[in-house]
Amino acid sequence: DRAESLATFDAAVEQGMTLIDTGDFYGMGHNEMLIGEALKRHRREDLVLSVKTGALRDPAGAFLGYDSRPVALKTFLAYSLKRLGVDYIDIYRPSRLDPSVPIEDSIGALADMVQAGYIRHIGLSEVGAATIRRAAAVAPIVDLQIEYSLISRDIEDSILPTCRELGIAVTAYGVLS
């Protein structure tokens, strides 16, 4: 429900929420349009907007894979900026590793978008320690979004130490699963 969604967003911001985390593929872009509408009701500079990208879906919503080619990332970014009604995104990240594209190419394209002012920071999602290191060698990485819970603690072995060493924040999800 649109009205309830906007009211929930407003209430969360009024209670101190500052991080808005979404994906351009959530609701096939509908989520970004709704967030864009909600953002107009608040001071943009008080909120951190984080967007995941790269997941491919067909018209029925079925998952088709990931696309992190530089041209695709720049295209996805253009559509997100339009749907969100903003000039920049604070943290922009591939939603998963695209096995057909070297991470260096993907991060290089995002670094170009940082230089152009369309994104402020580059994040990663669901990648391992070696990939984090390769990405960070191309451009600064500010955040890794990854599952870290009472049951899923694998990141403690190599991913967390790598992030600590490189000064990369971790945004954990599924913490109570």
C-alpha angles and dihedrals in degrees: 000000000000098000093047091047092052092046090051091050091049092048092050092051091046088053091053106270110154105164118081110187121186144143127233088230096054106114089354090285095319092108091057092049091052092047089048089056091047093048090061088065094058141047104274093208091061092060133070111219116203120184130187118204145176105067112129124214135179123229091272091053097253116150114253103176137266133301119197099158110139093245091050094049091051090048093048089049092053091053093046092051089051096046093045093045093227137125095222143013118225098216122014122183143170106251093224139354113281104218092205096057126061109241088231090064093049094047091045090057091049090048087056088054091050089053090050091051097243094115129027100202141010122233135182133216132206099348133134132246096266092052091047090054093048091049094047090052088063101043139344113284115205103184145017118205110205143146112268117164146140088277102031105058100142092116090071091074102061112337099064093045090049092050091048091049093050096041094244118152120227123222106197123204131188089032095160098041 
